[in-house]
């Protein structure tokens, strides 16, 4: 077999098993990663790269290595679900960097965490004055959680005694890319007749619509192909 054909086939196979492994391990690995997820992702990627391009390595050797690593990660993830100790050991624990308004320098030093980075992450939380912060914690994925002093916190509806009725429905997509999603209608006790009656009220037909969703208050939001916007602000 020519080398370039072998590389193409190995690349397709590497992508397939990497995709399969990611699906098996779930969304956590591709979301905000902790230390364990980061190491797992790098290891899987390295093996997949060797599988695709290193033609000197037998295909079955790298495949066995990849499958073994996926099994190890999967087993450790299951153990972490059942044991807080395993979870803490593999992913680490959140670390306080501000407590009662005081910066905890020793905790920051242990993480090699600088004041510049502390201020940067506070700004990302829309906190530009550190004196507003009562507690700040670095989560296992490296992101910061912040609790402001009550006097600097946001006012809620409850604080103002403003009560809002709970939303009646979960938003349901009815049309996506011009196609009617019958499954969503059936699962939410909606009928095609109801939908077409709604279209009739708006003097629209199915071919006019690119997207439609039944909103949380029960009304139907519809976006048509023709938006009647003749001078878009931003046009590709």
C-alpha positions as CSV (number, residue, x, y, z in Angstrom):
1,X,0.0,0.0,0.0
2,X,1.4,3.5,-0.9
3,X,2.5,5.5,2.2
4,X,0.1,8.4,1.5
5,X,-2.9,6.1,1.3
6,X,-1.8,4.4,4.6
7,X,-1.5,7.8,6.3
8,X,-5.0,8.8,5.0
9,X,-6.6,5.6,6.3
10,X,-4.7,5.7,9.6
11,X,-5.9,9.4,10.1
12,X,-9.5,8.4,9.4
13,X,-9.2,5.5,11.9
14,X,-7.5,7.7,14.5
15,X,-10.3,10.3,14.2
16,X,-12.9,7.6,14.5
17,X,-11.5,6.1,17.7
18,X,-10.7,9.5,19.2
19,X,-14.4,10.5,18.5
20,X,-15.6,7.2,20.0
21,X,-13.4,7.6,23.1
22,X,-14.6,11.2,23.6
23,X,-18.3,10.1,23.3
24,X,-17.7,7.3,25.8
25,X,-16.0,9.5,28.4
26,X,-18.7,12.1,28.2
27,X,-18.8,15.9,28.1
28,X,-16.6,16.6,31.1
29,X,-13.4,16.0,29.1
30,X,-14.3,18.6,26.5
31,X,-15.7,21.1,28.9
32,X,-13.8,23.1,31.4
33,X,-11.0,20.7,32.3
34,X,-9.4,20.0,35.6
35,X,-5.9,18.5,35.9
36,X,-7.0,14.9,35.3
37,X,-9.1,15.8,32.3
38,X,-6.2,17.9,30.9
39,X,-3.8,15.0,31.2
40,X,-6.3,12.6,29.8
41,X,-7.0,14.8,26.7
42,X,-3.3,15.3,26.0
43,X,-2.5,11.6,26.3
44,X,-5.4,10.6,24.0
45,X,-4.4,13.2,21.5
46,X,-0.8,12.1,21.5
47,X,-1.6,8.5,20.9
48,X,-4.1,9.4,18.2
49,X,-1.5,11.5,16.5
50,X,1.0,8.6,16.5
51,X,-1.7,6.3,15.2
52,X,-2.4,8.7,12.3
53,X,1.2,9.6,11.2
54,X,3.8,7.3,12.7
55,X,3.7,4.5,10.1
56,X,6.7,2.8,11.8
57,X,4.4,1.8,14.7
58,X,2.1,-1.2,14.0
59,X,-1.5,-0.2,13.9
60,X,-2.6,-2.7,16.4
61,X,0.0,-1.5,19.0
62,X,-1.2,2.1,19.0
63,X,-4.9,1.0,18.9
64,X,-4.3,-1.3,22.0
65,X,-2.6,1.6,23.7
66,X,-5.5,4.0,22.9
67,X,-8.2,1.6,24.0
68,X,-6.2,0.8,27.3
69,X,-6.0,4.5,28.1
70,X,-9.7,5.1,27.4
71,X,-10.5,2.2,29.8
72,X,-8.2,3.6,32.5
73,X,-9.8,7.0,32.2
74,X,-13.3,5.6,32.2
75,X,-12.6,3.4,35.3
76,X,-11.0,6.3,37.2
77,X,-14.0,8.5,36.3
78,X,-16.4,5.9,37.7
79,X,-14.4,5.6,40.9
80,X,-14.4,9.4,41.2
81,X,-18.2,9.4,40.9
82,X,-18.4,7.0,43.9
83,X,-15.6,8.3,46.1
84,X,-15.0,11.9,47.1
85,X,-11.4,11.0,48.1
86,X,-10.6,9.7,44.6
87,X,-12.3,12.8,43.1
88,X,-10.2,15.1,45.3
89,X,-7.0,13.2,44.5
90,X,-7.5,13.1,40.8
91,X,-9.0,16.5,40.2
92,X,-7.7,18.5,43.2
93,X,-9.8,20.7,45.5
94,X,-11.0,24.3,45.3
95,X,-8.6,26.8,46.9
96,X,-9.5,29.9,48.7
97,X,-7.5,33.0,47.7
98,X,-9.6,35.6,49.4
99,X,-11.3,35.1,52.8
100,X,-13.2,37.7,54.7
101,X,-11.7,40.3,52.3
102,X,-8.1,39.2,53.0
103,X,-5.8,37.8,50.3
104,X,-4.4,34.4,51.4
105,X,-0.8,34.8,50.1
106,X,0.2,31.3,51.3
107,X,-2.6,29.6,49.3
108,X,-1.6,31.6,46.3
109,X,2.0,30.8,46.7
110,X,1.2,27.1,46.8
111,X,-0.6,27.4,43.4
112,X,2.1,29.7,42.0
113,X,-0.8,32.2,41.5
114,X,0.2,35.9,41.1
115,X,-1.6,39.0,42.2
116,X,-1.7,40.1,38.5
117,X,-3.6,36.9,37.6
118,X,-5.8,37.3,40.7
119,X,-6.8,40.8,39.5
120,X,-7.3,39.6,35.9
121,X,-9.7,36.9,37.0
122,X,-11.6,39.3,39.3
123,X,-12.0,41.7,36.3
124,X,-13.4,38.9,34.2
125,X,-16.0,38.6,37.0
126,X,-16.7,42.3,36.6
127,X,-15.0,43.1,39.9
128,X,-12.6,46.1,39.5
129,X,-12.3,46.9,43.2
130,X,-10.9,44.1,45.3
131,X,-12.4,45.7,48.5
132,X,-15.8,44.5,47.3
133,X,-14.8,40.8,47.6
134,X,-15.6,38.8,50.7
135,X,-14.6,35.4,49.3
136,X,-12.9,34.2,46.2
137,X,-12.1,30.6,45.3
138,X,-10.1,29.0,42.5
139,X,-12.1,26.0,41.3
140,X,-10.5,22.7,40.1
141,X,-10.8,23.8,36.5
142,X,-8.9,27.0,37.1
143,X,-11.8,29.3,37.1
144,X,-12.7,31.7,39.9
145,X,-15.9,31.9,41.9
146,X,-16.5,35.2,43.7
147,X,-18.8,36.2,46.6
148,X,-19.1,39.9,47.1
149,X,-20.0,41.6,50.4
150,X,-23.8,42.0,50.6
151,X,-23.5,45.8,50.2
152,X,-21.9,45.3,46.8
153,X,-23.9,42.4,45.6
154,X,-26.6,42.6,42.9
155,X,-30.2,43.4,44.0
156,X,-32.6,40.5,43.3
157,X,-36.4,40.4,42.8
158,X,-36.7,38.9,46.2
159,X,-34.8,41.8,47.8
160,X,-37.3,44.2,46.2
161,X,-40.3,41.9,46.9
162,X,-41.0,41.6,43.2
163,X,-42.3,38.1,42.5
164,X,-42.5,36.6,39.0
165,X,-44.7,33.7,38.1
166,X,-42.7,30.6,37.2
167,X,-42.3,29.9,33.5
168,X,-44.8,27.4,32.3
169,X,-42.8,25.7,29.6
170,X,-39.3,24.7,28.6
171,X,-38.5,26.4,25.2
172,X,-39.1,23.9,22.4
173,X,-37.5,24.1,19.0
174,X,-40.2,23.4,16.4
175,X,-38.4,24.2,13.2
176,X,-34.7,24.0,12.6
177,X,-33.1,24.9,9.2
178,X,-36.5,24.9,7.6
179,X,-37.4,21.4,8.8
180,X,-40.3,20.6,11.1
181,X,-39.1,18.6,14.2
182,X,-42.0,16.2,14.7
183,X,-40.3,14.5,17.7
184,X,-40.3,17.7,19.7
185,X,-44.0,18.3,18.9
186,X,-44.9,14.8,20.0
187,X,-42.9,14.8,23.2
188,X,-44.5,18.0,24.3
189,X,-48.1,17.1,23.4
190,X,-48.2,19.6,20.5
191,X,-49.8,18.8,17.2
192,X,-49.0,19.6,13.6
193,X,-52.5,21.1,13.4
194,X,-51.7,23.6,16.2
195,X,-48.5,24.6,14.4
196,X,-50.1,25.1,11.0
197,X,-52.9,27.1,12.6
198,X,-50.2,29.4,14.1
199,X,-48.6,29.7,10.7
200,X,-52.0,30.6,9.1
201,X,-52.5,33.3,11.7
202,X,-49.2,34.9,10.5
203,X,-50.0,34.2,6.8
204,X,-46.8,32.1,6.5
205,X,-46.1,28.7,5.1
206,X,-43.5,26.1,6.1
207,X,-41.1,27.0,3.2
208,X,-40.9,30.6,4.5
209,X,-39.4,29.6,7.9
210,X,-35.8,28.9,8.9
211,X,-36.3,28.6,12.7
212,X,-39.2,28.5,15.1
213,X,-39.4,27.9,18.8
214,X,-42.3,27.6,21.3
215,X,-41.1,30.0,24.1
216,X,-41.4,29.6,27.9
217,X,-44.6,31.7,28.0
218,X,-46.3,29.5,25.3
219,X,-46.0,31.9,22.4
220,X,-44.4,30.9,19.1
221,X,-41.3,32.7,17.9
222,X,-40.7,32.5,14.2
223,X,-37.7,33.6,12.1
224,X,-38.2,33.7,8.3
225,X,-35.7,33.5,5.5
226,X,-36.8,37.0,4.4
227,X,-36.1,39.2,7.4
228,X,-37.1,42.4,5.4
229,X,-33.8,44.0,6.5
230,X,-32.4,45.8,3.4
231,X,-29.3,47.3,5.0
232,X,-27.8,44.9,7.6
233,X,-25.4,46.5,10.1
234,X,-22.9,43.7,9.7
235,X,-22.8,41.7,6.5
236,X,-20.3,39.0,5.6
